[in-house]
Amino acid sequence: MKKRIAAIDIGTTKVCTIMGVLDSTSGLRVLGVGIAPSHGIEKALVADAAKAKESILASIKKAEQMAGYRLESAYVGVTGRHISSMNSKGVVAISRPDTKVRAEDLKRGLDVALNVQISGEQKILHVIPRSYRLDGHEVKNPVGMNGSELEVEVHVITASTSSVQNLTKIIKGLNVNIEDLILEPLASAEAALAEEEKLAGVLVADIGGGTTDIAIIKDGSIYHSAVIPAAGNQITSDLVSGLGLNFELAEEMKKKYGTLVPAGENTDQDKTVGDNGQHVNFTDLCDIMQARVEEIIRLIILDIPGEKAAGLIPAGIVLTGGCANIPGIAQLAEKLTKMPVRIGSPITLSGVSIDALSNPAYATSVGLILYSMKNKGTSNWFSKRKGFRGFLDQLLAIFK
């Protein structure tokens, strides 16, 4: 049995559409990939709907041409500073005489856990199960066990209603149905992290063009998620101001010549670099980049919840996204954080040969496909059509 599946990653600098097929025997096979420059998107938010629509359409058309069929529906990534998250617990009593936990008790626990205060401008994007405790002891599956008190913990992620509506309106205007919305840090984590890291405790930071997306995974489940509105475009803007370049040339020089490798390890630090008759001092270029990257890394560390980082994320930090390609960024992050840091490249997908997808810049794109395969039904955005009870039934299936 085969089923078509697709994902659209709409970033500040690029739009990537992946189309594939799920085979019950051989798994996922990628059939089409479309990558197009992104316009009309600033810090992961729609700034110009017409330009954004053109960019998304260009990406879809390229993927369709490669796959050989029309894209009808897709999972869509969401990020931006409007995202917020919290961990919430629901505690219920098991009062029946046999004290046996049943599925309806889980549903009651979920209902209580979701009784949280949410701003009128926000709406639930994800509710992700984290753990259960039965009479104070953590258990994998309490159904069928005996106890008097059941605690259910979930990770609740909310997003701005208007921001998401602006994005979904564009997608639907292209005659593409939205299967679900997926928070992009969750996708990046799915593509770039090892299972051992997820169990021990690890932070993945996807440093893209407009935002840095953060997810902390602990005990195999999401513990914390956030979006920082500082990333690659801020590095480029600093080069514009500091070196007197236009944005396009500054971006080109950043990618072609920029490095964070310590000056003592560079033999050409006094040279000038550039193209088309415009040159800048290599050391100045690197110093400006380093100052901004250090700030981004410090913002990542400041976002870690109150616990000591060493205890919360013993597996350290995994950097991914386009800025993870800057030479020396892992070493700089290790020096600043005193924790292990590595670069996270997305796992290789089978199917059409697209070398670009192995680049850290495409961790979110690949992760959207992987996350959608493993975690169906965790978004509340499109579950309203089934009612809140239907949404709880979906969550209950995830817990089971």
C-alpha positions, 0 to 999 in steps of 0.5 A: 500500500502506498500513500503520497506525502509532502512537506513545505518549509517556508523560510526567510531565505528559501522555500523547500517542497519535498514530495514523496511516497510512503510504502508499507514495506520499503518506507519513505521514497522522495520523488520530488524536491523544489527549492526556490528563493524566499521573498515576502517572508521576514523573520518567518512571518508573512510580510508581503503575501503576493511575493510569498505566494510567488515563492511558494508556488515556484518551489511547489512547481519545481517539486511537481515537475520532478515528481510527475504529479500535482501536489494536493496536500502537504504538511507545513512548517511554522515558526516565528517569535509569536510561538510560545510553549509551556509544560502542563500537568493534569492530575485525576483520581482513580476512584472506582473500586477496582482502582484500575486505570482505563483509557477514559482516565487518560482522557480526563487527565489530558482534559485537565492538563489542557485547562491552561490560560492562553491569550485570546490572540493565541491558539494551540498548535501542538499538544505533545504527550511527555509522561505519566505518573501513577501514585507518584511513580513514572510509568510508560503506560498506565492503562490496565495498572492499579493506582489511586492518582494519575498524573499526565504531563504534556508540552503545549505549544501555541501560535499567533492566530493571525500569523498562522492564518496569513500563512495558511491562506496563501497555501490554500490559495494555491489549491494545496490542502494543509494536512497539519502544521508542524513547529519547525524546531520539532522538525529540525530535532527529528532530522538532526538528533540521535536517539541517544541524545534525545534520551540523555537531554540535548538542545538543537538550535536551527540558526536560519536566515530570520530566526533561530529555532530551539528545541530541548529534548529530554527523556525522548520527548520535547521539554522546551521549545522557543524561537529567537528573532536573531539569525543569519540575516542579522549577521549579513546586516552587520556586514552591510553596516560595518563594511559598507556593502549592499545586502546581496554582496554582504551575503555572498561574502559571508558565505564565501569567505566568512569563518569563525576559526580562530585568527591564529589558525588562519594564515591569510588574516591580513588579506583582502577578499571580494569580487566584482571590484569590491574588496574588504579586509578579511579580518574585519569580515570575520570579526564582525561575524564573530561578534553577532554569532557570539550574541546568538549563542548567548541568546540560545543559552539564556533561553534554557529554562532555570535548571543548570544546563549541564544537568538538563542537556548533558548531550550538549548542543546540536547546531543546524540550519544554514548558519551551521555551515559557517566554519568554526561555529561549533568550536566557538559555541563550545568555547562559550558554553563549555558544553559539547557542540556538534553540527547536525546534518539531516539524515539521508532520505531515499529516492531522487538524488538531491545532494542539497538535502544533506546540508544542515540548511535543510534539516527543517525541510527533511524533518517536516517529512520525518516528523509527520510520519511519526507524530500524526495528530499532535496539532490542534489547528485543524482538529477543530473540525472534529471537535475538542473531543476528537482532538483528545481521541487523537492525543489518546492514540499518541499516548497509547 
